[in-house]
Amino acid sequence: MIPGLTDARILRALELLGNQLDPDIEETFPTLEERILAQALENVEQAERRLREIQLLVGDVALASSR
């Protein structure tokens, strides 16, 4: 957590991110709000990649079992 941060919305946003920001994001974006949004977007992109991979794996299994 960031000392002295009093805005409850910012604190909640950080909680939703697991109170962690990627070091590259911290270096790239100047404000905490921008960093939070960039980290959230990065998390979504990672989740989408994992979902596509899972769909391919499960789809392969489902296709093989239906034959």
Contacts in CASP RR format, 6 or more apart in sequence:
PFRMAT RR
TARGET T0000
AUTHOR 0000-0000-0000
METHOD contacts of the structure
MODEL  1
MIPGLTDARILRALELLGNQLDPDIEETFPTLEERILAQALENVEQAERR
LREIQLLVGDVALASSR
1 11 0 8 1.000
1 14 0 8 1.000
1 19 0 8 1.000
2 14 0 8 1.000
2 32 0 8 1.000
5 11 0 8 1.000
5 14 0 8 1.000
5 32 0 8 1.000
10 32 0 8 1.000
10 33 0 8 1.000
10 36 0 8 1.000
13 36 0 8 1.000
13 40 0 8 1.000
14 36 0 8 1.000
16 40 0 8 1.000
17 36 0 8 1.000
17 39 0 8 1.000
17 40 0 8 1.000
17 43 0 8 1.000
20 39 0 8 1.000
21 35 0 8 1.000
21 36 0 8 1.000
21 39 0 8 1.000
22 39 0 8 1.000
22 42 0 8 1.000
25 35 0 8 1.000
25 38 0 8 1.000
25 39 0 8 1.000
25 42 0 8 1.000
26 35 0 8 1.000
28 38 0 8 1.000
29 35 0 8 1.000
29 38 0 8 1.000
END
